[in-house]
Amino acid sequence: MRLPLHPIIMPSAASPHAAAAADLALIAAMKDRGRRAAADDGWYLLLWGTLGAVIVVVQYVAEVRDWAPSVLLWWWQPVFLLCALLGAAFVVTGLVSELRWLAGVGAGWWALMAYFTARGALVPMDFLVLAAAVALLVAAPGLWLVRGARHVPVVEPV
Amino acid sequence: MTEPTYRDLDQVIHGRVRLALMAFLSTARESDFLELCDVLEVTRGNLSVQLRTLEEAGYVAVEKGYRGRRPHTAVAITPAGDAALHRYRQALLQLLGGGGA
């Protein structure tokens, strides 16, 4: 896509409205380009979210089939800290990138943090809860970002 | 209070390339020199000049370093830059809504 910088519309006494409208259109177009660039991160979220969910499911299977030492579940006890950090990361990213819905994803992680805090000790089934959360709150937002990046409307200046 | 005119706009952002750069960074948050050259379709020399102007105003932060063995220049918008772009956009809307200068 060519950047809609041209033709350069200089403000003039005769057309201040046209110049202001052109500037606003340029701002809108470039914000869209910026969002599209930020959406490249969606691929990372999609990849790591899918991988993370699979790894956690494998740990669940290992736990219930007794493939792994029971210490595995103990290692995951502070999982609420991970949820808190991921929530903060999504909220901050959503606010600064103007992708407000990402803040909602962050709220989802914080809700999960509250859930795990309320649970106290984890049980094997919590691996499945975590796997679902990673799929829904990491991989799915990544997929949404990637899909969204393909449908960003290109706003041309007036 | 008098209506804003085009001459009241922040002259640092008012340049077309600088305005495009600030708007891009407002959502991308950070970028690098080569990507910005590509996105803005400007020469390296031109971009250097524009970035220096924005950096001196405190609107962007430029960090020069290396990625592997290659020089890498990271550019990010600052909170002051965010605020300036917001004010600029509001002023434009006022210009349009207020019947112009």
HADDOCK unambig.tbl for C-alpha pairs under 7 A between the chains (distance, minus, plus):
assign (segid A and resid 3 and name CA) (segid B and resid 39 and name CA) 6.74 0.50 0.50
assign (segid A and resid 3 and name CA) (segid B and resid 40 and name CA) 6.25 0.50 0.50
assign (segid A and resid 3 and name CA) (segid B and resid 41 and name CA) 6.98 0.50 0.50
assign (segid A and resid 16 and name CA) (segid B and resid 6 and name CA) 6.98 0.50 0.50
assign (segid A and resid 16 and name CA) (segid B and resid 100 and name CA) 6.07 0.50 0.50
assign (segid A and resid 16 and name CA) (segid B and resid 101 and name CA) 6.71 0.50 0.50
assign (segid A and resid 17 and name CA) (segid B and resid 96 and name CA) 5.73 0.50 0.50
assign (segid A and resid 17 and name CA) (segid B and resid 100 and name CA) 5.94 0.50 0.50
assign (segid A and resid 20 and name CA) (segid B and resid 92 and name CA) 5.48 0.50 0.50
assign (segid A and resid 20 and name CA) (segid B and resid 96 and name CA) 6.69 0.50 0.50
assign (segid A and resid 24 and name CA) (segid B and resid 89 and name CA) 6.92 0.50 0.50
assign (segid A and resid 26 and name CA) (segid B and resid 20 and name CA) 6.53 0.50 0.50
assign (segid A and resid 27 and name CA) (segid B and resid 20 and name CA) 6.28 0.50 0.50
assign (segid A and resid 27 and name CA) (segid B and resid 23 and name CA) 5.27 0.50 0.50
assign (segid A and resid 30 and name CA) (segid B and resid 20 and name CA) 5.85 0.50 0.50
assign (segid A and resid 30 and name CA) (segid B and resid 23 and name CA) 5.37 0.50 0.50
assign (segid A and resid 30 and name CA) (segid B and resid 24 and name CA) 4.67 0.50 0.50
assign (segid A and resid 31 and name CA) (segid B and resid 23 and name CA) 5.24 0.50 0.50
assign (segid A and resid 31 and name CA) (segid B and resid 24 and name CA) 4.96 0.50 0.50
assign (segid A and resid 31 and name CA) (segid B and resid 26 and name CA) 6.71 0.50 0.50
assign (segid A and resid 31 and name CA) (segid B and resid 27 and name CA) 5.62 0.50 0.50
assign (segid A and resid 33 and name CA) (segid B and resid 24 and name CA) 6.24 0.50 0.50
assign (segid A and resid 34 and name CA) (segid B and resid 24 and name CA) 4.52 0.50 0.50
assign (segid A and resid 34 and name CA) (segid B and resid 25 and name CA) 6.19 0.50 0.50
assign (segid A and resid 34 and name CA) (segid B and resid 27 and name CA) 4.83 0.50 0.50
assign (segid A and resid 34 and name CA) (segid B and resid 28 and name CA) 4.14 0.50 0.50
assign (segid A and resid 35 and name CA) (segid B and resid 27 and name CA) 5.31 0.50 0.50
assign (segid A and resid 35 and name CA) (segid B and resid 28 and name CA) 5.61 0.50 0.50
assign (segid A and resid 37 and name CA) (segid B and resid 28 and name CA) 5.90 0.50 0.50
assign (segid A and resid 38 and name CA) (segid B and resid 28 and name CA) 4.98 0.50 0.50
assign (segid A and resid 97 and name CA) (segid B and resid 27 and name CA) 4.69 0.50 0.50
assign (segid A and resid 97 and name CA) (segid B and resid 28 and name CA) 6.50 0.50 0.50
assign (segid A and resid 97 and name CA) (segid B and resid 29 and name CA) 6.52 0.50 0.50
assign (segid A and resid 98 and name CA) (segid B and resid 27 and name CA) 6.31 0.50 0.50
